[in-house]
Amino acid sequence: MTTWIAETFTSDAGWNHLRSLVDIGDRMAGHPGEREAMELTRDALSAVGARDARIDEFEIQGWSRGDSVVRAGETDQECIALPRSPAADASGELVDLGYGLPEDFEADLSGKVVMVSSTVPDHYERFIHRREKYYHAVEAGAAAFVFRNHVEGCLPPTGSVGTEASPIGDVPAVGVSKEVGARLARRFEGEEVTVSVDCEASPAESGNVHAELGPDTDEEVLVTSHLDAHDIAEGALDNGAGTAMVVEVARALAAREDELDTRVRFVCFGAEEVGLVGSAHEADRMGDDRQRIKAILNNDGVVDGRTLSFYTHGFDALDDAVEAVSDRFDHPMSTVPEQMPHSDHWPFVQHGVPGYMAASESEGRGRGWGHTFADTIDKLEPRTLREQAILLTELTVELAAEETEVPHRPPEDIAAALEAEDHAEGMKITGDWPY
């Protein structure tokens, strides 16, 4: 019974795969490094015993970064382009909107260069995504968008703009560090500045990696992650760790395959960082077959802290399964029974498919080191990956058990929950509202 636990706690499969992924360097969607990550992940899943490991390719809007700058007074301030920003120069009066809450955009912003923070105040009821702030600025007539990190350390943040209908954004967008943002606000607010973005957009190709274990049942449990990352860093936390976790869980489940009552399919998605493109491709490919999915366990943000945390999207049975595993192992795990429409579970959950977003508890708000140059493997520990792999393996077996029932929900219930939790306005302005 416990042999698999000992093997998982001494396994190097997941950690070695994480090392291989971060050593690629640039895993940006559509870049050669993303393709290398697909092939390494396909081979790793096959090596740990998963069957039919393969890559499903699809076309995407590719984007490559050039040099960017914010010209203010006689100075050039360091910045990086936000992926899928258009290549353009835009000038206007600099307006610092602070946190960039929805009500902050009610000012006259026509022709202005708008700067906002990457976080929200502690008292605010929900997190406001970067793309929501960007499209509020676009709707208000801003000429350019400056995204200021709230984390110290001279770390300009990245993160995509654009929508499914219009993958390239409307106005040039850059990220600046907390320190550069403070300098811009102190010295140049109210003065004309120029945001200059050099980049290239062209057709490209991404792909999803698939493999499976367990019996050949119509119903299936999906264990997922995304394997792409932003080109400015190793992408260790976001989301090399999630893909390494999928490999480690597959290794552990291969040794427990006779315990699985339901097929388990592993999917490591491409092109997540540019709009959940890989998972949307898979959800569209499946169509009505999405109803065969018993549950999704999506790993995005695991290994950051030692305690696992799960968004459960109002599916009570998912909360119950986490509680059962937590009690069985006398190990803390937390659940958040709210909607989280920002990772690869979402193209399925929005249709009423039960899904987790598995992450980990950490201090502070926002992404921390994520989406910056500092997202490197030295921030993570093999111990944490192994501990969490044990719990996530058991959770997958729990979900796959014949006696575990996880009812789907009508999509209109998901829509109502989004409205009640104040996500709807932001999703509508970013073009992500599917109802």
N, C-alpha and C positions, 0 to 999 in steps of 0.2 A: 504493500500500500504506500509506503513512504519512500521507496527507492527512487521514484521519479523526482521527489523533492530534493534528495541529496544530489542527484545528478544535475538538476537544474541549478542548485546553489553552487556547484563546482564547474558548471559549463562555461566555456568561452565562446560558444557559437554566436550569441547575440552581440557580445562586446566586440569580438573580432570583426563582425560585420559592420558595426558602428565605426570602428577604426578604418575599415576599407572605404566606407562612404565618405567620411570626412576627409580622407586623404585624396579623394578625387579633386577637391577644390570646388570649382564652379558647377553646381547641379541645377542651374536655372532652367526653367521649363523651355524645352526646345533646343537647348544647348547640347553639345556633345557629351558633357559630363552627366547630364540627366540620362542619356542613353546608356552610358557606362554603368550608372547606378541601377537602371532596369536590369541589365544583363547580370550584374553582380548579385542582385536580389533574386532573380530567377534561379541562378545557379546555387545560391545559398539555400533557398527553400528546397530545391531538389536534393542537395547534399544532406539535409537534416531529415529527409524521409518523406516529404510531401510529394504528392503525385501530380503529373501533368503540369509541371511548371512551365509557364509560357508568357509571352508578351502580346497584348492586344494594342495595336498602334492606332493613333488617330491624329488628325491634323489640328493645329492650333495657330493662333496669332502669335508669332514669335516677336521678341523684343530684345535688343542688345543695348547696353549702356555705353554712352560716351562720356565726355567731360561736361560738367555743369558748374555753374557759379551763380552766386547772388552778388551783383555789383551795387554797392551802396556808398554814396559819396565818392571818395577817391580810393575805396578799398574793394578788394575781392574777398568775399566771405565763403568759406568752404561749405559745400553741400554735396549731396548725391541725388540723382534723379530718382523719382519714384517709378517703378516699372509700369510700362504702358502709358507713361506721360507722352504727349506729343513732343516732337522736336520743334522748339520755338523759342523766341525771345519775347518777353512781355515786360512792359514797364508800367509802373503806377505807384501811387502813394501807399506806403507800408502801413497796414492796420493790424495791430496785435489784438486778436479776439480772445486772448487768454485760453480757457479750456475749449472754446469752440462748441458750446452747448447750442442746441437748436435755436433758442431765443436770441443768442448772440448774433445770428445772421440776419436779424430783422433790421439792422442798420443799413444805410445806403453804402453799398460796397461796389457799385458800378465802376469798373476800371481800376479797382484797387488790388494791391498785392496783399492777400490775406494770410496771416500766420496764426496757427492754432497749436495747442499742446497735444501730445500723444496720450494724455490721460484725462480723467474727469475728477472732480472733487469727491472726497470720501463720502459726503452726504448725498451725492446724486444717486438716484434710484437704479440706474443702469449704466453699463459701459457703452460709450458711443464709438463705433468703429471708424477708423480712418476714412474709409470710402464714404461713409455718411457725411462726415465733415467736409470732404472734398466736394460732394455734389450739392451740399447746402451752399458752399461758396460759388459753385458754378451757377446754380439757380439765382443767386443774388447778384450775378454779373461780374464776379471777380475776374481779374486779368490773369492771375497766377495764384498758386497755393504753396505755402511753406509750412511743413509739418515739423514741429519742434519737439525733440525728445524731452521727456521729463526725468530721464535717468542721467545722472552725472557720469562724466568720463570721456567727454569729447567724442560721443558716439552718435553720428547722424543715423536716424532710423530709415529703413526702407519699408516697402509694402506697396502693393499694386493699386492702381486706379483702373478706370474702365468698367464697362458693363458687358453682359453677354451679347447684347444687341450692337454695342459700339465698343469693341475691345480697347481701342485707343481713346484716352481721355480727351476732354474738351479744352483744357487749359494746361500750360506747363506746371509741373508739380515737382517739388524737391523736398528732401528731408535735411534738417540741420540739427546739430547737437544742441543740448540744453544750453551750453556755454555760448555758442554762436547765436542762438535765439535770444538769449539775454542781452547780448551785445547789440543785435539788431534793434531790439525794443528800446534799449537805453539810448542809443546814439542816432537812430534813423527813423523811429516811428514818426509818421506824418510827412516824411520826405519821400521823394521819388527814388525807387530802387528798380533794378532790372533783374528778372529771373531768366537765365539762359540755360536751356537744356539741349544737349546734343545726344541723339540716340538714333537707333535704326529699327524700324518695324518691317517684318517680312514673314511670309508663310513659313511654318516650321512643323515638326512632328514630335509628338509625345507618345506616351503609352502607359498602360496599366499592367502590372505583373500579377498573374493568377497562379494558384496551386490549390490542392485540396487534400483532405484526409477524411476518413470515416466512411460510413455506409452510403450506398447510392440511393439516397432518399430524395423525394421531390422537395421537401423542406430543407432549408440550409441556414446555418449560422455564418455570418461574415465576420472575419477578424481582419481589420484594415489599418492602414496608415497612409501617409504620403511620403514619397521618396525624393521629390524635388526640394530645392531650397533656394534661397536668394544667393546671388552670385558674389556678394560682398564678404561672405564668411563660410566657415565649415558646415554650418547648418547642423550642428551636433544635437542640440535640444530640439530645434524646429527644422526638420523632424527626423533626423537620422536616428534618434533614440526610439521613435515610434516604429520605424521600419526594422530596426534591430530587435525590438520587442516582438514584432510579428514573427521574425525568424526564430527567436528563442521559444516562443509559445508553440510554434510548429514543431520544433524539436521535441519539446516535452510531450505534446499531444501524439506524436508519432509513436512514442513508447506507451501511450495509453489508448491507442486507437480502438481497442476492443471495448472500451468504456463509452464510446460515442454512440448515442442513439440516432443522431442526426448528422448529416454531412456538414463539415466545416470547410468553408472556402476562404482562403487567404487572398486579399487583394491589396496590393500596394500601388496607390494611385499616383499618376503623374499630374503635373500642371495644377497642383492645389493652390500654390501661392499666387496664381494669376486668375483666380476666380472659381475654384472648385471644378475646373474643367474636366479632369479625369473622372471624378466621381459622378459628375453630371452625365458624362458620356456613358458610363456604366449603367446609371439609373435609366437613361433613355433607351439604351440597348436592351435592357431587360423588359421595359414596358410593363405590361400587366403581370409578368412573371415576378415583379417586385413582391407580390403577395406571397410568394414562396419563401421569402426571407423571414425566418423566425425572429431574428434579432441581429443587430450590428454592434460589434465592439470595436469602436474606432479609437486608435491610439494616437493622440496628438498633444504632446506636453508631458508625457510620462517621463520618469527618471529625474525630473528636475528637483522634486522634493521626495522624501521617503514615504509620505502618506498619499495613497491614491485617492483621487477625487473624480466623481462621475456626474456629469450632467445626464439626467434621465428623462427629460422632456415630458414629464407627466405620466410616464408609463409605470404604474405602481408595481407591476411584476418585476421590472428591472431594479427598482429599489429593494424589493424583497430578495432578489438573487444576490445582490451585493451584501445585504445584511446576513444572509445565510452563510456566505463564504467568510465574511468577517467573523461571525460567531464560531464557525468551524475551526478557524485558525487562530482565534483569539488575537486578531490583528486589526488595528484601526483602518477603516476606509470610510470616506464620507460621500454623500450623495447630495446633489442639488436638483430638485425636481422642477427645473425651469427649462426654457428653450435656450439653445445656444446655436444660432444659425450661421456659424462661421467655420465649419470644418467639414470633412468628407462624409460624415454621417448625414449631413443635412439634405442633400438631394434625394435621399430615401425617406428620412423622417418627415419631410414636408408632405409626403404622400401618405403618412400614417404608419410607416414601418417602424417598429420599436428599435430604438438605437441609443447607445451610449456615446458620449465623448469622454474618453478616459484621459485624464491629465494627472497632475499631482499638486498637492497643496504647497504653496510657496509664499514668502513674505512679499508685501507690497502689491500694488495694482499694476495691471498691464503686463507687457511681455518681458520685463526685465532685460536680460541680455539678448533676447530674441529679436530678430530683424535688425541686428547690428553686427559690426565687425567682431564683437565679443562673444558671439554664439559659437564657442569652441569646446572641444571634448574635455578639456581640463576642468570644466565646471561640473562634470558628471562623474558618477562612481559605478564601477562594476557591481558592487554590493547592492546598490539600489535597483539596478536593472534585474539582478537575479531574484531579489526578494519580490519585486513586483511581478516578475514573470511567473513565479509560483502562484501568486494570487490570481493573476489573469488567466493562467491555464486552468485553474480550478473553476473560475467563473465561466469560462468557455464550456467546460464539461457540464456545469450546472445548467447553462442555457440550452445545451444540446440534449439534456435528459428528456426522456419521453414524458415524464410526469410534470415537467416545467412548462406551463402554458403562459404565453406572452401575447395577449390579444392585440391586434392592430387597432388603430383608432381612425375614425373618419377624418379625412383631411380638413373638413370644416372645424373639427375640434382643435386641430393644430393652429389653424388660422385664428380661432377665438383666443387661444392661449397667447399667441403673438400679440394680438390686440391688447389683451389684459395686462401683459408684461411690458407694454410700450415699445415693442420692437417694430410694429407695423409701419409707422411713419418713416423710420430710417430705411427699412427694406424697400418701401415704395420709391423713395427718392434715389436709391441706388439701382433700381431696376431688378431687385431680387424678390419682389413680391409675386408669388406664383398663383395666387387665388383670384 
